[in-house]
Amino acid sequence: MNFKRTIIITGGAGFIGNHVVRLFVNKYPEYKIINLDKLTYAGNLANLKDIEDKPNYKFVKADICDFETIYKLMQDEHVDGIIHLAAESHVDRSIKDPFTFAQTNVMGTLSLLQAAKLYWESLPEKWEGKRFYHISTDEVYGALELTDPEGIMPPFSTKASSSKHHLAYGSKFFTEDLKYQPHSPYSAAKASSDHFVRAFHDTYGLPTVVTNCSNNYGPYQFPEKLIPLFINNIRHRKPLPVYGKGENVRDWLYVEDHARAIDLIFHEGKIAETYNIGGFNEWKNIDLIKVLINTVDRLLGRPEGADMDLITYVTDRAGHDLRYAIDSTKLQKELGWEPSLQFEEGIEKTVRWYLDNQEWMDNVTSGDYQKYYDDMYKNR
């Protein structure tokens, strides 16, 4: 079968990646989508069982740091696009093991860049029709001040047009022209990879685009992250460990809205540009946790707030940034994107998904999914 385009999506078995892979496979049957994933602890092919037999989908188990394998794959498959999501992304893990984060996030990105450069510049058309899309994080910008720790946010945020959002916890936001000030090994590694991507455009002309996104939430997120971890803990009445006083503020974006933004930017974004993707939806951690408790309790038939006593305050982590807030104005004005879901809808859908998919959660927390797919690929 001849395909119009062949695109590698790295980290496609991960949380954000599986949503992007699914969107592209279903929306673009004329594209061949190659899901390239190392299948570390956070990569789970069970996330993609609904599309694994589609004729335009292919899975390749590989490490992005393995330059020779990546380069050969690009040549064999005639790849003309890369959407790079694969990364080590958990801040606590980066504090304990910064070397792994530097290796994967920096050297892995460099491996992909060099493979794309060498293959594409060898073609008669060179850069025409090619694109290297690098997904980064808002954490590279450092931290914003928290000018109103009490906040004036309503119970659930409205869409971007809400003026209350822009006054919720401060008047400043991350914009694309801010200088980088990473504070953790994770954000430092991502900042470095961003610089390499831009350098490959400036030095070689590689057609690149970079996006920096706020915190994602939704189905299939590995339960080391706050929302799925706390949903599961509330369900089983386990403690909810909250750093410090829970006053750190984050901007939350439903993962399918992020996938839509990636699709739009991959196809219509300007080469060498940076776009910030945010949910216009700031929440203090402690307020978000209370919403989760009330929602889980209600959906399980418990009195709302019955599990508030599960909240346990723990020592704050090192270098914990106080506030992140993305300004997506550029993306809205240039490409017309905005979040489709209000937070009330998104959190309800998310909680319901985790409560309805306890088998998925049990397999992930037990590690059984890794054994199953390890055995599958050993026998190939």
N, C-alpha and C positions, 0 to 999 in steps of 0.2 A: 504494500500500500504506500502510495506517495503522499507525504505530508507537506503542508504549506510551510510549516516551521517546526524545528525541533528545539525544545527548551529543557534545560536542566534546572530542576528546583532542588537545591541542597537543603538537607534537614527536613525533607518532606514527610517523614514519619513522626515528626515532633508536633508540638501543640499548634503553633501558627502554621507551620508547613503543611500539615494534613488538610487544613482548610483551604490553603492556596492551591495545593495539588488538586483537590476535589473540584474546586471552582473552575480551574483551567481545563481539566479533563472533560467535565460535563459541558462547559460553555463553548469549548473550541475543539470539536471532533476532528477538525482539519489540522490540528497541531499534534505532534508527538510529544508527550510529557514524560520526561525521565526523572523519577524520584531517586535522588542520590543521597543515601543516608548510611552512616556508620552503624546505626542501631546501638547507640550507647543506652544507658539506663532510661533516658527520656524519649527514645525513639521506639515507636510501637506500631508495627504494620497492621495490627488489629484495628487501628484508627481508620484504615482505608479499605476494609473488607468490601465495602459497597461498590468500589470502583476497580478492584484489583484485576477483574477479568475484562475490562474495557480494552478495545483494540488499540487505542491511542495512548495507553498507559504502560510504562515499563519501570520496574524497580531495579536499581543497581546498588548492591551493598559495597560501599567503598568509603575510605577516609579522605576528606578533602586535603589533608596534608600529603597524600600520596600523589605527587605531581605526575609521575609517569603514567599511572592509571587514569588520572583525569585527562591528561593530554591525549592519550590513545582513545579514550571514550569520545572526546570531542571530534577527533578525526574519523573514527568509525561511524559515528552517528550523525556527522555533519551538523553539529550543534551551532545554532545562530543566536541563542539567547541563554543567559544564566540569571536566575533569580536566587540570590544567595541569602538563605536564612540560617544555615547550620551554624551553631555557636554554643559554647558553654555560657549559660546565662544566669546562674543562681549566685547572687552576691555572697551569701554565706559560704558557699563552696569555694569561691574565688579567694576569700580571705584565708582559708585553710590551705589552698593549693593553687597559688598564682601561676605556677609553671604550666599547668595544664591549660589554663585560660589563655596564656600568651601563645602557647603552641597551636591550639585550635583556632582561636579568634584572629590571631595575627598571621602566623605562618600558613594556616589553612587558607585564609583569604588571599595571601600572596601566591600560593600555589595555583589557585583558581585564576587569578589575574594573569599570571605568566602563561598558563595554558591557553587562555582565551587570546591573549596577545599573539603568541606564536602561531596558533592555528589560524586566526582570522587574518593576520597580516600576510599569510602565505596564499590566501585566496585571491583570484583575479579581482573580485569586487571589494576586497579588503574589508573596511568597516561598514559598508553599505548594508542596511538591514540587520545589523548586529546590535546587541545591547547587553551590558553587564549591570545588573540591578542589585545593589547592596543594601540590605535591611539592617539598620542600626537602632540605637536606643536613645531615649531622652536623657539617660543618665550621663552621657558624655558632656553635657552642659554644666554639670555640677549641681548646685542647689539654689533655690530661690528663698527669699525671706518669707516669713510667715507673719504678716502684719496684723492679721485678725485671727488669733488662735481659736476664738469662739466660733467664728464663721457666721455667715448670714445665709447659707445655702438652704433652700427649701428641702422638705423630706426626700424628694427625688428631683434630680436636675432636669431641666427642660433641654431643648436642643440649643444649638450654638447661638441662636438669636437672643437667648436669655441674658439680659444685662446683669442679673444677679450672679450668674456664673463668674463673670469677669471681676467681680468684687468679693468673691467668696472668701479667699484667704490671702489675697495680695493683689497688687495692681500690675505686677511684672510677670511676663511669660517667656518661655523659651521660643525664640525666633531663629530663623535659619542663619542669621548673620552673627549670632553670639559666638564668642570665642569659647573653646573647649576648656573645661575645668574638671576633669574626672577625679573622683575621690575614692574609688575602690579599684582593686585589681581587675574586676570585671569591666567596669566602665573605662579604665585605662586601656585595656586590651581592645575594646570596641573602638575607642577613639583612635588608636593606632591603625586599626584596620581601615577606618574611614579615610585617614590620611593617605594610606597606600592606594586606595581606590581613586582618590582625586589626583594623586601623583601620576598614576598610570594614564589618566586622561591628559594631564598637562604635559607629560613627557613624551608619550607615544601616540596620543590621539585616541586611545581606547574609548569607545562610546559608553560612558558610565552615567549612572544616576544613583543618588543616595537618599534614603529616607530615614528619619529618626522618629520613633513611635513611642507613645506613652504605654502604660501598663495595659496588657490585654487580659480579658477574661472570657470564659465560655466553655463549651464542651471539649473534652479530650485533653485538658491541661494536666500535666504531671502533678500529683498531689504533694509536692514539696512546696508549691506556691500557695499563697495565703488563701485564696477563695476555695479551691477544691479541698485543701487540707482542713480548713475550718468547717466546711459543709460536712465532711466525713466525720470529723471529731464531734460536731454537734449531734449528728445522727447516733453516734455510739457513746455519747455523753463522756467524752474525754476532754481534758483540759485544753483551753485555747490560749497559748502563750503569746502575749502581746508585748512587743518591745517598748521599754520605757513607759510612758503614759499613754501611748497610742496616738500621739498628736501629729505624727508624720502624715503629710498630705500627698496623695497621688491622684493623677488624672487617669480615669479608667475608660477603656475602649472595648466594645464587644468585638470578638475576634473575627467574625464574618464581615464586619464593617472594615476592619483592617485588610482583609483579603480583597474586598472590593476596591479599596484604595490602591493596593498593589497592582491589581489588574489594570486599573485606569492609568497609573503612572508608568507601568511597563509599556503600555501602548501609546500614550499621549504625552507623557512627561518630556521635558526638554533635556537634551543631552547636557551633562556636566552640571545639572542643577541639583539642589537639595530641597526636599519637601518634608515638612513636619506633619505628622499624622497624630491627631489627638482626639479625645472623646468629648472635649468641652464639659468635663464631668469630674470635678475635684471632690475628694472625700478624705476626711481624716480617717486613719485606720480604725480607730475605736468606734467611730460612727458607722463605718462600713460593716464592722464585725457585729454590731447590734442589729443592723438590717439583716445580716445573714442569719443571726439567731432567731429573730422574729419570723423570717420567711421559712426557715427549715421547721421551726416549731409548728407554724400554721399548717404547712403542707403535710406534716406527720401527724396532725391531729392533736398536738399538744397545745396547752395554753401559750399564747404568744409571750415571749420573754421568760418562759419557764427555765431556760438554760443559761440565763445571764450569769449565774454563779460559776459557770465554767471558765469565765475570763480570769486569766492568771497573768499578772504583770511580771515580766522578767527583765534582767539587765539588758540595756540597750546594746546593740551591736556596734562594733567599731566603725567610725566613718559613716554613720547613718544620716544620709541627707534628709533635711527637714521637709522640703517641698519640691515637687516637680509639677510643672504645668505647661502644656504645649499650646502654642498658638498656631492653628491650622489655617489662618486667613489666606496665606499664599495658595495653598492647595484648593481652597474653596473658590477663590477668585479666578485662578488660572484654569482649573480643570472641573470645577463645579461639584466637587465631592463634599459631603457632610455625613455625619453619623446618621444611620437610619432608625436606630432604636433609642428611645429614652432609657435611662438607667433602670427605671422600674420594670420595664418590659424585659430588658436584658438580664437582670439579676433573677427575675422570676423564671425565665427560660433556662438559665444556667443551673439554678438550684434544682428545678424539676429534672433536668437531664441527669445530674449526678445521683439524685434519689432514684431515678428510674433505671439507672445503669450500674447498680451495685456490683454486678458480676465483673464489669470492666474495672471498677475501682478495686475490687478484691484481687484481680489478676495483676494489676499494676503494683499495688502495695506489697503483694507477695513475691513479685518478680517472676511469676509463672509464664508471662508473655515472652520474656527473654529466652527462657528454656525452650519454648515451643518453636520460636523462629530461629534460634541457634541450631536446633536439630534439623529444621527444614533446610537451611542453607548448607549445612555440613553434608547433607545427602544429595546435593545437586551435583 
